[in-house]
Amino acid sequence: MNAILFLESLKTLTQKLEQKQDVFKARCRYLNERQK
């Protein structure tokens, strides 16, 4: 039971991290465009 719970929380954690990375990439892209 605990293993399943652990896997679930791990999955949500990875999804949150991926979302943050997407936001970060978008922000970098935006800054690069503005500097041109």
mmCIF file as Biopython writes it, N, C-alpha, C and O atoms, coordinates in Angstrom:
data_model
#
loop_
_atom_site.group_PDB
_atom_site.id
_atom_site.type_symbol
_atom_site.label_atom_id
_atom_site.label_alt_id
_atom_site.label_comp_id
_atom_site.label_asym_id
_atom_site.label_entity_id
_atom_site.label_seq_id
_atom_site.pdbx_PDB_ins_code
_atom_site.Cartn_x
_atom_site.Cartn_y
_atom_site.Cartn_z
_atom_site.occupancy
_atom_site.B_iso_or_equiv
_atom_site.auth_seq_id
_atom_site.auth_asym_id
_atom_site.pdbx_PDB_model_num
ATOM 1   N N  . MET A ? 1  ? 0.833  -1.201 0.000   1.0 0.0 1  A 1 
ATOM 2   C CA . MET A ? 1  ? 0.000  0.000  0.000   1.0 0.0 1  A 1 
ATOM 3   C C  . MET A ? 1  ? 0.868  1.252  0.000   1.0 0.0 1  A 1 
ATOM 4   O O  . MET A ? 1  ? 0.646  2.169  -0.790  1.0 0.0 1  A 1 
ATOM 5   N N  . ASN A ? 2  ? 1.854  1.285  0.885   1.0 0.0 2  A 1 
ATOM 6   C CA . ASN A ? 2  ? 2.722  2.453  0.967   1.0 0.0 2  A 1 
ATOM 7   C C  . ASN A ? 2  ? 3.517  2.673  -0.319  1.0 0.0 2  A 1 
ATOM 8   O O  . ASN A ? 2  ? 3.790  3.808  -0.709  1.0 0.0 2  A 1 
ATOM 9   N N  . ALA A ? 3  ? 3.883  1.568  -0.971  1.0 0.0 3  A 1 
ATOM 10  C CA . ALA A ? 3  ? 4.638  1.677  -2.217  1.0 0.0 3  A 1 
ATOM 11  C C  . ALA A ? 3  ? 3.803  2.373  -3.286  1.0 0.0 3  A 1 
ATOM 12  O O  . ALA A ? 3  ? 4.306  3.225  -4.019  1.0 0.0 3  A 1 
ATOM 13  N N  . ILE A ? 4  ? 2.530  2.010  -3.371  1.0 0.0 4  A 1 
ATOM 14  C CA . ILE A ? 4  ? 1.628  2.629  -4.345  1.0 0.0 4  A 1 
ATOM 15  C C  . ILE A ? 4  ? 1.479  4.117  -4.041  1.0 0.0 4  A 1 
ATOM 16  O O  . ILE A ? 4  ? 1.530  4.960  -4.937  1.0 0.0 4  A 1 
ATOM 17  N N  . LEU A ? 5  ? 1.297  4.415  -2.776  1.0 0.0 5  A 1 
ATOM 18  C CA . LEU A ? 5  ? 1.154  5.805  -2.344  1.0 0.0 5  A 1 
ATOM 19  C C  . LEU A ? 5  ? 2.410  6.597  -2.704  1.0 0.0 5  A 1 
ATOM 20  O O  . LEU A ? 5  ? 2.329  7.737  -3.163  1.0 0.0 5  A 1 
ATOM 21  N N  . PHE A ? 6  ? 3.555  5.984  -2.492  1.0 0.0 6  A 1 
ATOM 22  C CA . PHE A ? 6  ? 4.835  6.621  -2.793  1.0 0.0 6  A 1 
ATOM 23  C C  . PHE A ? 6  ? 4.967  6.902  -4.284  1.0 0.0 6  A 1 
ATOM 24  O O  . PHE A ? 6  ? 5.396  7.982  -4.692  1.0 0.0 6  A 1 
ATOM 25  N N  . LEU A ? 7  ? 4.587  5.905  -5.094  1.0 0.0 7  A 1 
ATOM 26  C CA . LEU A ? 7  ? 4.661  6.071  -6.546  1.0 0.0 7  A 1 
ATOM 27  C C  . LEU A ? 7  ? 3.738  7.188  -7.022  1.0 0.0 7  A 1 
ATOM 28  O O  . LEU A ? 7  ? 4.096  7.968  -7.905  1.0 0.0 7  A 1 
ATOM 29  N N  . GLU A ? 8  ? 2.554  7.259  -6.433  1.0 0.0 8  A 1 
ATOM 30  C CA . GLU A ? 8  ? 1.594  8.301  -6.811  1.0 0.0 8  A 1 
ATOM 31  C C  . GLU A ? 8  ? 2.142  9.687  -6.506  1.0 0.0 8  A 1 
ATOM 32  O O  . GLU A ? 8  ? 2.067  10.586 -7.343  1.0 0.0 8  A 1 
ATOM 33  N N  . SER A ? 9  ? 2.689  9.859  -5.314  1.0 0.0 9  A 1 
ATOM 34  C CA . SER A ? 9  ? 3.229  11.168 -4.935  1.0 0.0 9  A 1 
ATOM 35  C C  . SER A ? 9  ? 4.441  11.514 -5.796  1.0 0.0 9  A 1 
ATOM 36  O O  . SER A ? 9  ? 4.667  12.676 -6.134  1.0 0.0 9  A 1 
ATOM 37  N N  . LEU A ? 10 ? 5.214  10.492 -6.144  1.0 0.0 10 A 1 
ATOM 38  C CA . LEU A ? 10 ? 6.374  10.698 -7.004  1.0 0.0 10 A 1 
ATOM 39  C C  . LEU A ? 10 ? 5.929  11.192 -8.380  1.0 0.0 10 A 1 
ATOM 40  O O  . LEU A ? 10 ? 6.549  12.073 -8.976  1.0 0.0 10 A 1 
ATOM 41  N N  . LYS A ? 11 ? 4.830  10.595 -8.868  1.0 0.0 11 A 1 
ATOM 42  C CA . LYS A ? 11 ? 4.302  10.976 -10.178 1.0 0.0 11 A 1 
ATOM 43  C C  . LYS A ? 11 ? 3.846  12.435 -10.188 1.0 0.0 11 A 1 
ATOM 44  O O  . LYS A ? 11 ? 4.169  13.188 -11.107 1.0 0.0 11 A 1 
ATOM 45  N N  . THR A ? 12 ? 3.092  12.825 -9.158  1.0 0.0 12 A 1 
ATOM 46  C CA . THR A ? 12 ? 2.602  14.205 -9.096  1.0 0.0 12 A 1 
ATOM 47  C C  . THR A ? 12 ? 3.775  15.171 -8.952  1.0 0.0 12 A 1 
ATOM 48  O O  . THR A ? 12 ? 3.758  16.269 -9.509  1.0 0.0 12 A 1 
ATOM 49  N N  . LEU A ? 13 ? 4.785  14.757 -8.203  1.0 0.0 13 A 1 
ATOM 50  C CA . LEU A ? 13 ? 5.963  15.596 -8.011  1.0 0.0 13 A 1 
ATOM 51  C C  . LEU A ? 13 ? 6.674  15.840 -9.342  1.0 0.0 13 A 1 
ATOM 52  O O  . LEU A ? 13 ? 7.067  16.966 -9.648  1.0 0.0 13 A 1 
ATOM 53  N N  . THR A ? 14 ? 6.834  14.776 -10.125 1.0 0.0 14 A 1 
ATOM 54  C CA . THR A ? 14 ? 7.497  14.923 -11.426 1.0 0.0 14 A 1 
ATOM 55  C C  . THR A ? 14 ? 6.690  15.815 -12.351 1.0 0.0 14 A 1 
ATOM 56  O O  . THR A ? 14 ? 7.253  16.618 -13.095 1.0 0.0 14 A 1 
ATOM 57  N N  . GLN A ? 15 ? 5.365  15.677 -12.304 1.0 0.0 15 A 1 
ATOM 58  C CA . GLN A ? 15 ? 4.516  16.513 -13.148 1.0 0.0 15 A 1 
ATOM 59  C C  . GLN A ? 15 ? 4.679  17.980 -12.773 1.0 0.0 15 A 1 
ATOM 60  O O  . GLN A ? 15 ? 4.756  18.842 -13.649 1.0 0.0 15 A 1 
ATOM 61  N N  . LYS A ? 16 ? 4.731  18.262 -11.489 1.0 0.0 16 A 1 
ATOM 62  C CA . LYS A ? 16 ? 4.898  19.645 -11.029 1.0 0.0 16 A 1 
ATOM 63  C C  . LYS A ? 16 ? 6.247  20.195 -11.475 1.0 0.0 16 A 1 
ATOM 64  O O  . LYS A ? 16 ? 6.350  21.346 -11.899 1.0 0.0 16 A 1 
ATOM 65  N N  . LEU A ? 17 ? 7.284  19.357 -11.374 1.0 0.0 17 A 1 
ATOM 66  C CA . LEU A ? 17 ? 8.612  19.794 -11.792 1.0 0.0 17 A 1 
ATOM 67  C C  . LEU A ? 17 ? 8.640  20.082 -13.282 1.0 0.0 17 A 1 
ATOM 68  O O  . LEU A ? 17 ? 9.246  21.062 -13.713 1.0 0.0 17 A 1 
ATOM 69  N N  . GLU A ? 18 ? 7.981  19.226 -14.082 1.0 0.0 18 A 1 
ATOM 70  C CA . GLU A ? 18 ? 7.944  19.434 -15.522 1.0 0.0 18 A 1 
ATOM 71  C C  . GLU A ? 18 ? 7.234  20.734 -15.863 1.0 0.0 18 A 1 
ATOM 72  O O  . GLU A ? 18 ? 7.654  21.460 -16.764 1.0 0.0 18 A 1 
ATOM 73  N N  . GLN A ? 19 ? 6.152  21.027 -15.139 1.0 0.0 19 A 1 
ATOM 74  C CA . GLN A ? 19 ? 5.425  22.270 -15.369 1.0 0.0 19 A 1 
ATOM 75  C C  . GLN A ? 19 ? 6.325  23.466 -15.072 1.0 0.0 19 A 1 
ATOM 76  O O  . GLN A ? 19 ? 6.337  24.442 -15.822 1.0 0.0 19 A 1 
ATOM 77  N N  . LYS A ? 20 ? 7.073  23.387 -13.982 1.0 0.0 20 A 1 
ATOM 78  C CA . LYS A ? 20 ? 7.981  24.482 -13.621 1.0 0.0 20 A 1 
ATOM 79  C C  . LYS A ? 20 ? 9.040  24.661 -14.697 1.0 0.0 20 A 1 
ATOM 80  O O  . LYS A ? 20 ? 9.379  25.790 -15.054 1.0 0.0 20 A 1 
ATOM 81  N N  . GLN A ? 21 ? 9.566  23.555 -15.219 1.0 0.0 21 A 1 
ATOM 82  C CA . GLN A ? 21 ? 10.577 23.637 -16.268 1.0 0.0 21 A 1 
ATOM 83  C C  . GLN A ? 21 ? 10.003 24.298 -17.511 1.0 0.0 21 A 1 
ATOM 84  O O  . GLN A ? 21 ? 10.675 25.105 -18.152 1.0 0.0 21 A 1 
ATOM 85  N N  . ASP A ? 22 ? 8.753  23.959 -17.858 1.0 0.0 22 A 1 
ATOM 86  C CA . ASP A ? 22 ? 8.107  24.562 -19.021 1.0 0.0 22 A 1 
ATOM 87  C C  . ASP A ? 22 ? 7.984  26.067 -18.836 1.0 0.0 22 A 1 
ATOM 88  O O  . ASP A ? 22 ? 8.278  26.837 -19.751 1.0 0.0 22 A 1 
ATOM 89  N N  . VAL A ? 23 ? 7.555  26.479 -17.665 1.0 0.0 23 A 1 
ATOM 90  C CA . VAL A ? 23 ? 7.420  27.909 -17.372 1.0 0.0 23 A 1 
ATOM 91  C C  . VAL A ? 23 ? 8.786  28.587 -17.461 1.0 0.0 23 A 1 
ATOM 92  O O  . VAL A ? 23 ? 8.917  29.679 -18.013 1.0 0.0 23 A 1 
ATOM 93  N N  . PHE A ? 24 ? 9.789  27.927 -16.915 1.0 0.0 24 A 1 
ATOM 94  C CA . PHE A ? 24 ? 11.142 28.476 -16.919 1.0 0.0 24 A 1 
ATOM 95  C C  . PHE A ? 24 ? 11.663 28.630 -18.342 1.0 0.0 24 A 1 
ATOM 96  O O  . PHE A ? 24 ? 12.245 29.660 -18.683 1.0 0.0 24 A 1 
ATOM 97  N N  . LYS A ? 25 ? 11.454 27.601 -19.183 1.0 0.0 25 A 1 
ATOM 98  C CA . LYS A ? 25 ? 11.888 27.660 -20.578 1.0 0.0 25 A 1 
ATOM 99  C C  . LYS A ? 25 ? 11.179 28.780 -21.321 1.0 0.0 25 A 1 
ATOM 100 O O  . LYS A ? 25 ? 11.794 29.517 -22.092 1.0 0.0 25 A 1 
ATOM 101 N N  . ALA A ? 26 ? 9.875  28.899 -21.079 1.0 0.0 26 A 1 
ATOM 102 C CA . ALA A ? 26 ? 9.090  29.941 -21.737 1.0 0.0 26 A 1 
ATOM 103 C C  . ALA A ? 26 ? 9.618  31.318 -21.342 1.0 0.0 26 A 1 
ATOM 104 O O  . ALA A ? 26 ? 9.715  32.215 -22.180 1.0 0.0 26 A 1 
ATOM 105 N N  . ARG A ? 27 ? 9.953  31.480 -20.079 1.0 0.0 27 A 1 
ATOM 106 C CA . ARG A ? 27 ? 10.462 32.761 -19.593 1.0 0.0 27 A 1 
ATOM 107 C C  . ARG A ? 27 ? 11.812 33.075 -20.232 1.0 0.0 27 A 1 
ATOM 108 O O  . ARG A ? 27 ? 12.062 34.215 -20.624 1.0 0.0 27 A 1 
ATOM 109 N N  . CYS A ? 28 ? 12.681 32.074 -20.339 1.0 0.0 28 A 1 
ATOM 110 C CA . CYS A ? 28 ? 13.989 32.276 -20.965 1.0 0.0 28 A 1 
ATOM 111 C C  . CYS A ? 28 ? 13.819 32.670 -22.423 1.0 0.0 28 A 1 
ATOM 112 O O  . CYS A ? 28 ? 14.506 33.565 -22.915 1.0 0.0 28 A 1 
ATOM 113 N N  . ARG A ? 29 ? 12.908 32.004 -23.107 1.0 0.0 29 A 1 
ATOM 114 C CA . ARG A ? 29 ? 12.647 32.294 -24.508 1.0 0.0 29 A 1 
ATOM 115 C C  . ARG A ? 29 ? 12.167 33.737 -24.656 1.0 0.0 29 A 1 
ATOM 116 O O  . ARG A ? 29 ? 12.587 34.460 -25.559 1.0 0.0 29 A 1 
ATOM 117 N N  . TYR A ? 30 ? 11.284 34.132 -23.752 1.0 0.0 30 A 1 
ATOM 118 C CA . TYR A ? 30 ? 10.730 35.487 -23.766 1.0 0.0 30 A 1 
ATOM 119 C C  . TYR A ? 30 ? 11.843 36.516 -23.563 1.0 0.0 30 A 1 
ATOM 120 O O  . TYR A ? 30 ? 11.895 37.526 -24.263 1.0 0.0 30 A 1 
ATOM 121 N N  . LEU A ? 31 ? 12.728 36.256 -22.607 1.0 0.0 31 A 1 
ATOM 122 C CA . LEU A ? 31 ? 13.827 37.188 -22.332 1.0 0.0 31 A 1 
ATOM 123 C C  . LEU A ? 31 ? 14.778 37.268 -23.521 1.0 0.0 31 A 1 
ATOM 124 O O  . LEU A ? 31 ? 15.254 38.350 -23.864 1.0 0.0 31 A 1 
ATOM 125 N N  . ASN A ? 32 ? 15.055 36.128 -24.150 1.0 0.0 32 A 1 
ATOM 126 C CA . ASN A ? 32 ? 15.944 36.120 -25.312 1.0 0.0 32 A 1 
ATOM 127 C C  . ASN A ? 32 ? 15.348 36.925 -26.454 1.0 0.0 32 A 1 
ATOM 128 O O  . ASN A ? 32 ? 16.060 37.662 -27.136 1.0 0.0 32 A 1 
ATOM 129 N N  . GLU A ? 33 ? 14.052 36.789 -26.664 1.0 0.0 33 A 1 
ATOM 130 C CA . GLU A ? 33 ? 13.381 37.537 -27.731 1.0 0.0 33 A 1 
ATOM 131 C C  . GLU A ? 33 ? 13.450 39.033 -27.457 1.0 0.0 33 A 1 
ATOM 132 O O  . GLU A ? 33 ? 13.625 39.833 -28.376 1.0 0.0 33 A 1 
ATOM 133 N N  . ARG A ? 34 ? 13.313 39.400 -26.199 1.0 0.0 34 A 1 
ATOM 134 C CA . ARG A ? 34 ? 13.294 40.817 -25.833 1.0 0.0 34 A 1 
ATOM 135 C C  . ARG A ? 34 ? 14.669 41.463 -25.999 1.0 0.0 34 A 1 
ATOM 136 O O  . ARG A ? 34 ? 14.776 42.660 -26.266 1.0 0.0 34 A 1 
ATOM 137 N N  . GLN A ? 35 ? 15.717 40.655 -25.838 1.0 0.0 35 A 1 
ATOM 138 C CA . GLN A ? 35 ? 17.073 41.205 -25.915 1.0 0.0 35 A 1 
ATOM 139 C C  . GLN A ? 35 ? 17.493 41.510 -27.352 1.0 0.0 35 A 1 
ATOM 140 O O  . GLN A ? 35 ? 18.392 42.323 -27.568 1.0 0.0 35 A 1 
ATOM 141 N N  . LYS A ? 36 ? 16.864 40.878 -28.325 1.0 0.0 36 A 1 
ATOM 142 C CA . LYS A ? 36 ? 17.232 41.070 -29.734 1.0 0.0 36 A 1 
ATOM 143 C C  . LYS A ? 36 ? 16.961 42.491 -30.197 1.0 0.0 36 A 1 
ATOM 144 O O  . LYS A ? 36 ? 17.213 42.821 -31.355 1.0 0.0 36 A 1 
#
